[in-house]
Amino acid sequence: MTGAPMDRREFVRVVGAAALAPLAGACAPPSESGDLPWPGYGDATVIDALSGPIQFNIPQQGLPLDEAAIEAVRSSGITAVNLTVNAQPSEGRSALEATDAKMAAWADQIAARPDVLRLVESVEDVRDAKETGRLGVIFGFQDGVPFEDDLERISDFHGRGLRIAQLTYNVGNRLGSGSLVPSDDGLTELGREAVARLDETRILVDLSHCGARTTLDGIEASTRPVSITHSGCNAVYRHPRNKNDATLRRLADRGGVVGIYLMPFLNEAGPPSAEDVVAHIEHALSVCGEDHVGIGTDQGIVPLDVGGDFQQRFDEVSAMRSTAGIAAPREDTVPYVPELNHPRRLETIATMLAARGHASPVIEKILGDNFLRLFREVWA
């Protein structure tokens, strides 16, 4: 996909610097009904399978992290996040060069704030992040383009901390088809070889943005359980970025985990609600079972400030992505859930699940234990 249109993150950077005024430390009520926060949150291992300290789907401040972002991280109660560190080609740089720069920038940021951030390369590192009250940062790719020209790079990326790798973004690459490709031909031979290399290197395969056939091929090709770190359920709301029941069931049969996101791909119109999020979680539970469902918000920990000229800037980004043919349906809706627009949003989801009768051990699995088990099986 070298030379392919930039993804939203790169478009945002080109549009210009952000004017976010993060509401760090803000904590919305745990639920609309006024229920007290779920009491197990402080002790739980909380893993957001696609997130980061700052917003990345919309105009953002960038690095270094400011004190508002640091405070949001500290107050979130999140143990670890899967942080996207790959980048698309831009300004004369290849995907590999742009990715190298982004990985280095985040490595420098982690080294600069060891009191708040910890690079995660093993399950033991996740446990250490929990014990020390820091945010564990798992390096992840949302596209295989940085290594599609040379699979030997996979080992190099692993040495630099890569632990999760999505095979394709919305469009196709040399490994397979993305969710917006009209005709999904599944994994290519190179894609199958890439899966084998990722398995051998102990990097978790991610199929979130892959097309339907490529997703199923990825599940079957891997000798280890795989992930769909951030998606939704087609049975609840049909969307190219959501997965059908047969795919979710096969993922679970092979030991994988699906993370439900907080994107406008969960409902038909307007911003999704917290109830929409819970509906997708509960459907995934009914299809996959309690051992195979988690959360991958696709949101930064810093709350989204939609004031000022945000809407104008967001509309510019959405229009560019649409023109380039890489925008999924409903991307013109601001990508957040208003009731969950605070650092402790996962606590709110846990509180809602508890209010609906889900037992604490099940909630603990959804919050992080299921992804932690998956990491143990793949990384060890």
RAMO-V259477 format. One record per backbone hydrogen bond with DSSP energy under -1.0 kcal/mol. CO is the residue of the C=O (numbers start at 1). NH is the residue of the N-H. E is the energy in kcal/mol with one decimal. If there is no record, write none. Layout:
co: <CO/CO>
nh: <NH/NH>
e: <E/E>
This chain:
co: <1/7/8/9/10/11/12/23/31/38/40/46/46/48/50/52/53/60/66/67/68/69/70/71/79/80/81/82/83/90/93/94/95/96/97/98/99/100/101/102/103/104/105/106/107/108/109/113/113/116/118/122/123/124/125/126/127/128/129/135/136/137/138/139/139/140/141/144/150/151/153/154/155/156/157/158/163/164/165/167/170/175/176/177/178/188/189/190/191/192/193/194/195/196/197/198/204/205/206/209/211/212/213/214/215/216/217/218/226/227/228/231/232/233/233/239/243/244/245/246/247/248/249/250/251/252/257/258/259/260/273/274/275/276/277/278/279/280/281/282/283/284/285/289/292/294/295/297/307/309/310/311/312/313/314/315/316/317/318/319/320/321/322/328/330/334/337/338/340/342/344/345/346/347/348/349/350/351/352/353/354/359/360/361/362/363/364/364/365/367/368/369/370/371/372/373/374/375/376>
nh: <4/11/12/13/14/15/16/26/34/41/44/79/80/82/298/301/302/18/70/71/72/73/74/75/136/48/138/51/140/93/90/98/99/100/101/102/103/104/105/106/107/108/109/110/111/112/113/116/117/135/137/126/127/128/129/130/131/132/134/118/81/120/83/163/164/85/166/147/153/154/157/158/159/160/162/161/204/141/206/144/180/188/173/211/181/192/193/194/195/196/197/198/199/200/201/203/165/227/167/179/215/216/217/218/219/220/221/222/257/207/259/261/243/236/237/242/234/248/249/250/251/252/253/254/256/255/228/294/231/296/277/278/279/280/281/282/283/284/285/286/287/288/289/292/258/260/49/262/310/313/314/315/316/317/318/319/320/321/322/323/324/326/325/331/333/336/340/341/342/345/348/349/350/351/352/353/354/355/356/358/357/363/364/365/366/367/368/369/370/47/372/373/374/375/376/377/378/379/380>
e: <-2.5/-2.6/-2.6/-1.6/-2.1/-2.6/-1.6/-2.2/-1.5/-1.4/-1.4/-2.2/-1.8/-1.8/-2.5/-2.8/-1.6/-1.5/-2.1/-2.4/-2.0/-2.4/-2.6/-2.1/-3.5/-2.4/-2.9/-2.0/-2.7/-2.4/-1.3/-2.9/-2.3/-2.7/-2.0/-2.0/-2.8/-2.2/-2.2/-2.1/-2.4/-2.4/-1.9/-2.5/-2.2/-1.8/-1.2/-1.8/-2.9/-3.2/-3.1/-1.3/-2.2/-2.2/-2.3/-2.0/-2.5/-2.3/-2.0/-2.2/-2.4/-2.8/-2.9/-2.5/-1.2/-3.1/-1.7/-1.6/-2.0/-1.4/-3.0/-2.3/-2.1/-1.0/-2.6/-1.8/-2.7/-2.1/-2.5/-1.4/-2.5/-2.4/-2.3/-2.6/-1.4/-2.3/-2.1/-2.4/-2.3/-2.1/-2.3/-2.7/-2.7/-2.4/-2.2/-2.8/-2.8/-2.8/-1.7/-2.5/-2.7/-2.0/-2.9/-2.4/-2.1/-2.2/-2.7/-1.6/-1.1/-2.2/-3.1/-2.0/-2.6/-1.3/-2.2/-1.9/-2.6/-2.3/-2.9/-2.1/-2.6/-2.2/-2.5/-1.7/-2.8/-2.0/-2.2/-3.0/-2.5/-1.6/-1.7/-2.3/-2.2/-1.9/-2.2/-3.0/-1.9/-2.5/-2.3/-1.9/-1.7/-3.4/-1.6/-1.6/-2.2/-1.9/-2.6/-2.3/-1.8/-2.1/-3.1/-2.6/-1.7/-1.8/-2.6/-2.5/-2.0/-2.3/-2.3/-2.5/-1.9/-2.1/-1.1/-1.6/-1.6/-2.1/-1.9/-1.4/-1.8/-1.2/-1.5/-2.1/-2.2/-2.4/-2.3/-2.5/-2.4/-2.2/-1.2/-2.3/-1.8/-2.2/-2.6/-1.5/-2.2/-2.6/-1.3/-2.2/-2.4/-2.9/-2.6/-2.4/-2.0/-2.8/-2.2/-2.1/-2.0/-3.2/-1.3>
